[in-house]
Structure formats: C-alpha cells, structure tokens
Amino acid sequence: MNTSVSSTTGTLFSDNFPLNYTNSYNCETNISVNNAASIEVFFEYFHTESYSDLNLLNEMCDLDYLEIISNGRSLRLCGDWRGKENRLFFNFNSSFINIRFHSNENISRRGFVLKWASMLNLYLENPSSCLYSQYFLHETEKSCFEVLTKPESWLTSHEDCRRRGAILARIEDVQTQAGIDNSLFKRQLQDHSIWIGANDRIFEGDYMWTDRTALQYTNWFPGWIFENVSHYYIGQPSDDGFSNEDCVEMRREFSLPGKGNNLANSFFWNDRNCEEKNPYICQFDKQIYKRSAGLEMTTCGQIVNLTSKQSTTIITSPNYPNKYPDLVSCHTIITVPVDKQIYIDFLYFHIEDGKQCEFDNLTIFEPQSKQHYGPHCGYWNNKLKLLRLVSTSNELVITFQSDNTKQYTGFKVQVTLIDPVELCIDGGTEVDNLPARVLIDHNKECIVVINETNSYIDSVLTCSAIASSQLINYEQIHDIIPQLTLIENGNYVCHHSAVVDFVVVVVRL
C-alpha cells in the first residue's frame, strides 16, 4: 500500500495498531512539505520483531523493520524500543522523506506510532531566529526554548534534550522566566508542572544546572501568606533530605492549609521527586540551533560468530583509537557454539562519565538469561580486570551508545570462545601469577584458594581480576570440598562457576 501526504504535521500508525501488524506486509508513505527547512520524526511507540527483541538499527534489521529514506540515504529501525522511544528522534534536512514498513511471514508485534513535524524556512532567511515548529515556546537573544508535552521523568527529559542537541532549560533571569510564563499560558499549559534543568542530585541543597554550574537566579515558590500575617506556608524548596525531591519543576498549583490546592498567578519553582513524569523544556543555543542530526547516526553493530577456527576477535568503538562520533548506537552480537561460552577482556575503556552513565555507556546483555552487566562508563584503564566477564551461555550482545556532547577514545575489547572447563585449572599451583590451589567439584565449579593474606576489599578485587564469580565463606567451602578444611586462617577463596550469574559475597575464614 502506497500513500502520499503533504501536511506540516501528522501521525502515522503501523497496520492494525494497536493490534499486532499483519505478517508479510509492505507499505510506503511519502511525506512532502513545501518550503520546509527540515522534517522532524519521533515516535510515541515502537516494537517490531528483531533478534532477541533487541532495539537495533540499520543492517541488523532484516526481519521486520521501519525504514526512513531522505536525500538518498536510509535509516532502518527495529526491535523493542518501548520506554526508550525518546531516543528515536531524527531531524532530516529535507522537505521530503519516504517511510517504508516491512514485515516477514513469522512473528508480529504491535508496531509503531510515528509523528512528524516540519520546520519552517524562517530560520534559513534569518539565522538569528528560532525554528518555529509545534514545539516552539520562547526566544531570547542567545537561546531558543521548546516544550515537549509528553510527560517523562527528569532524567529521561534531560537525556532527550541532550539527544536533540539541547539542555534542559536554564532560566537565569526574571525576563526569561516571565517570557516562558507567558508562552506557557498561550500554549494552554498553565495547569501543568514542567521540568527545568535545576537539581540537587549530587549534594542535598546544593542546586545547580545540568552542566554543574551554580544557580545565580531562582524563582522558588515563597509560600502562601497565612491568616493575613507575615507567615508563609509551604515555601519551596521543601525537601528535608529524605524525600528524594532532587529535581526542579515549574508549577502554579500548591497546597493551601485547610483548603486543598490553590493556583498561583504565575509559575514558581518547586523541588520534586525526579521519577515523577512531567512535560519539559529544552533550550537550544542559537549558534547550533540548526540541527543536522538527520541520518548522521554512526553504527558499529555487527554479528560475530566465533568458532574453533576463529576463536577470538577484537571489537572497538567507532573511529578507535580516535574519538568516537556523536549519537552512536551500536549493538554487536557475539555467538559461539551451543556447548561453549564467551570470555570478555577489555584492553582499553574510556567514555564519557555520568552519575548513572546517562550520557555515554556500554552494556553487556545475555539474551538467554536476560542478564544485564552495566551500564559502564568513565575511565577504567587502571582497573580493566574488573570488567572481565565469562558468559553463562553462548550468546552476548555488547551495546554502546553516545550522546551529542563529549567524545573520548572509547573502548577496545577482546572476545574469545572458551570451553566451560577452562574456567578451572585442575590441580594448578598458580593463577594470574598468584600462589593458588585449584580444585573442581562435581558440578564443574571451581574453588581457587589464594595462598596469601589480604583485606576483604583486596580479596574482592583479586577474585574479580581473575574472572571469578564469588568470594565464598568457610561453611560453603567445607560443604563443597571437605579437603579444604585445612585452609589456614587468613587465606581467601574465589569461587568460579559455569552455571550461575556472577555475584560477590563476603568471605571470613
């Protein structure tokens, strides 16, 4: 089925939505908007068939997928993006895009809800102005403000603004506050709470913007005057340090003693739990406001099949050893024969850091057990052994994602096919140059006794460094292998397992 539309905004649904789409189905939609500088595409829902339900891009989408073509370039999307739809935001520098959907004869999902909005050519005629899209809210000398009305948590809002090349709004003077207030009333958003970028997530009471600069201007709600006397009730911020109200919203509705809630005449700031969901305001620097994300997404995804003939390979971030690009979304699938496992050994790791790895991150996922390791971020080159991992099955997925701000060298990792018994070194006397005694029990689990005295923390690090799963206590040792009862006090024990997830527990011998 082929259709053509020319409206400046619109919504496109997959076949049968919200029911599952039809198998063996192909459709095509052409969107053409006269005099548009660009067309923005975003999603409210996305779930199609993919390998292990992974959220994938481009050449790794060959089952069911949605494809967007513009200026001769193609972008494919597939997989389970539910809850992560905010990452699927694209700006095509064209007045025409072609959207194609394909499904095979097998599994079907609910599909997608796609929305588009065209950016007017006013920006091209006057580069000092903003793009007047459906999101436009307010303009200052240096910034453009857009409001996104789909409620999200503060962190998700922050991430979405970053992916759009913006920041959560930074209101630094009374004029900007008043202008945004007026615009919110005009947009009939006066009854909503709206996220801005201020927060005290790092230190309680130390409010800062998302770039960690201190607030120079504030607009906290002063409270209601009580009984016509100079006493203010419910002033903000009100978090006592135990309520997790670490993020700042603008709102008009505040509680009034004995009378429920009441509305202030204008928006004031209020501290709120960051997990609450609100609309939010993104702020763009005018110098970079003409966004050109388009199809410039760089993917390094590939499928790596290790065999006895080629049992190891190196995987790196894009451009390694140079800095990786903006907006990378890379999924590398690693498979080995069914009776084998995968050993992960990082040789280099340096990506942008974040409190929750919310900017750039690397995650390792085991589809069979649904186990996630990570996300990892920051600088690990002085502790790479702590990132070592042995899979519990024959398949792993390494996912690397970056935003559009800071870039670093990235990562280099060696992946190797191993036999489960290689986790144990039967009868050995040394492990990673440490004096050790290694025994194997009937479940092919290994007990590695390191014959030196260490603190608990150093013991944990040593066990992690030799790709061990656990530190175990004396009673567990005695139950598993009776001959270990002669271990001297002060030694510590690492426990390898080919069948359980890796955890750390305390050892006291």
HELIX and SHEET records of a PDB file:
HELIX    1   1 TYR A   51  ASP A   53  5                                   3    
HELIX    2   2 ASN A   58  MET A   60  5                                   3    
HELIX    3   3 GLU A   85  ARG A   87  5                                   3    
HELIX    4   4 LEU A  122  GLU A  125  1                                   4    
HELIX    5   5 TRP A  154  ARG A  163  1                                  10    
HELIX    6   6 VAL A  174  LYS A  186  1                                  13    
HELIX    7   7 LYS A  286  ILE A  288  5                                   3    
HELIX    8   8 LEU A  384  LEU A  387  5                                   4    
HELIX    9   9 PRO A  420  LEU A  423  5                                   4    
HELIX   10  10 TYR A  456  ALA A  465  1                                  10    
HELIX   11  11 TYR A  474  ILE A  480  1                                   7    
HELIX   12  12 PRO A  482  LEU A  486  5                                   5    
SHEET    1   A 6 ASN A   2  VAL A   5  0                                        
SHEET    2   A 6 ASN A  26  SER A  32  1                                        
SHEET    3   A 6 PHE A  96  HIS A 102 -1                                        
SHEET    4   A 6 TYR A  65  SER A  70 -1                                        
SHEET    5   A 6 ARG A  73  CYS A  78 -1                                        
SHEET    6   A 6 LEU A  56  LEU A  57 -1                                        
SHEET    1   B 4 THR A   9  PHE A  13  0                                        
SHEET    2   B 4 GLY A 111  LEU A 120 -1                                        
SHEET    3   B 4 ALA A  36  HIS A  47 -1                                        
SHEET    4   B 4 PHE A  89  PHE A  92 -1                                        
SHEET    1   C 4 PHE A 136  GLU A 139  0                                        
SHEET    2   C 4 SER A 143  GLU A 152 -1                                        
SHEET    3   C 4 ASN A 278  ASP A 285 -1                                        
SHEET    4   C 4 ILE A 167  LEU A 168 -1                                        
SHEET    1   D 3 ILE A 194  ASN A 199  0                                        
SHEET    2   D 3 CYS A 247  LEU A 256 -1                                        
SHEET    3   D 3 GLY A 260  ARG A 272 -1                                        
SHEET    1   E 2 TRP A 224  ILE A 225  0                                        
SHEET    2   E 2 TYR A 232  TYR A 233 -1                                        
SHEET    1   F 5 GLN A 302  ASN A 305  0                                        
SHEET    2   F 5 SER A 329  THR A 335  1                                        
SHEET    3   F 5 GLU A 395  GLN A 401 -1                                        
SHEET    4   F 5 ASN A 361  GLU A 366 -1                                        
SHEET    5   F 5 GLN A 371  HIS A 376 -1                                        
SHEET    1   G 4 THR A 312  THR A 316  0                                        
SHEET    2   G 4 GLY A 410  ILE A 418 -1                                        
SHEET    3   G 4 GLN A 341  ILE A 351 -1                                        
SHEET    4   G 4 GLY A 378  TYR A 379 -1                                        
SHEET    1   H 4 THR A 312  THR A 316  0                                        
SHEET    2   H 4 GLY A 410  ILE A 418 -1                                        
SHEET    3   H 4 GLN A 341  ILE A 351 -1                                        
SHEET    4   H 4 LEU A 389  VAL A 390 -1                                        
SHEET    1   I 5 GLU A 430  VAL A 431  0                                        
SHEET    2   I 5 LEU A 434  ILE A 440 -1                                        
SHEET    3   I 5 CYS A 446  ILE A 450 -1                                        
SHEET    4   I 5 TYR A 492  HIS A 496 -1                                        
SHEET    5   I 5 GLN A 470  LEU A 471 -1                                        
END                                                                             
